[in-house]
Amino acid sequence: MLSEFLLYLVEIVALVGGILLVERIVAGPHSTAGTGYARVDSAFDFDRLRRKQYGAGVLRVLRHGRRSTLPLLQDVAREPWQLREAGEQLIPVASIVGSVDGASQLFDRNFRPVSDRARARLGSVLVAMHQGEPFPPIEVWAWRGKYYVLDGHHRVAAARALGSDYISAQVTEVVEVSHYEAKTVRA
């Protein structure tokens, strides 16, 4: 009974892996070639992101037994810290690794939607990006060369889906301070 179940799981993983491999061969890692209709293309992009996230999630659960969510800044950077404005900058999309707030439940570590809850908002952002509409800069906090999103999670997800290398961001640097310095600042 157990061996039949394990064989069944291996077959499912092989099937999902085969589907993802065929998609990668046919569509490429970031296929942005589309129909020319922004709404149709954005629906295809969202469905492609969900398939990738689902395939990666199945493999991750089989390996680790848990879902990989978007890291939160407060889980990796221990307080005390101070914030310093760094202004608007073009930042590499690949350096955006997490979230400042609770949007970590909507996306996985690669900013792919983990459920269909993000479909409407992400779909509208994808449509606008396909049509070339301008967007306000996202808001990020920079810590040790990595960026954590405060506002603009869906824009980051869309930029990654479309293969963008850079995105405009309003950057705030997180500066670590010692406990002694934190006490003198509060006093």
Residue, then its C-alpha position, 0 to 999 in steps of 0.5 A: m500500500l505504501s509503495e503504491f502511494l509513493l509510486y503515485l506521488v513520483e508519477i505526479v511529480a514527474l508529470v508536473g515537472g514534465i509540464l513545466l519543462v515543456e512550458r519552459i522549452v516552448a515559452g522560454p523563461h520569460s515569454t512576453a510575446g503575446t496576442g497583442y491584446a493586453r487583457v488576454d496577455s495579462a491573463f496568460d501571464f497570470d496563469r503562467l505565474r500560477r502554474k510555475q508557483y504551483g509546480a515549485g510549491v509541490l516540489r518544495v512541499l515534497r522536499h521540506g514539508r512547508r510552503s515558502t512565503l515572502p520573507l518579512l524584513q523584521d524576521v531577518a533584520r533585528e531591531p534596533w534600526q533607524l530609517r534614512e531616506a535615500g530618494e528615488q532610484l532604479i533598482p534591480v528587480a532581482s534584488i527585491v527579496g521580501s516584504v516590510d508588511g504582511a503581503s507575504q501571504l499573497f506571494d511566494r519568494n519569487f513574487r509569484p501569486v500563491s492563490d487566485r486572490a491576487r488575480a484582479r489586482l495583478g491582472s490590472v497591473l499586467v494589462a497596464m504594463h503591457q499597454g506601456e502605462p507609467f507607474p509611480p515608483i514602488e516603496v522599498w526599504a533597503w537592508r544589506g543590499k537587498y530590498y523589501v517592499l513596503d508598497g508595490h508588491h503587485r508591480v514587482a510581481a508584474a515586473r518579474a513576470l514580464g522579465s524587467d531588469y529594473i524598476s523605479a523605487q523610492v528607497t529608504e535605507v534601514v540602518e542598524v544601530s547598537h543597543y547603546e545608540a538606541k538608548t541614547v536616541r530615545a533619552 
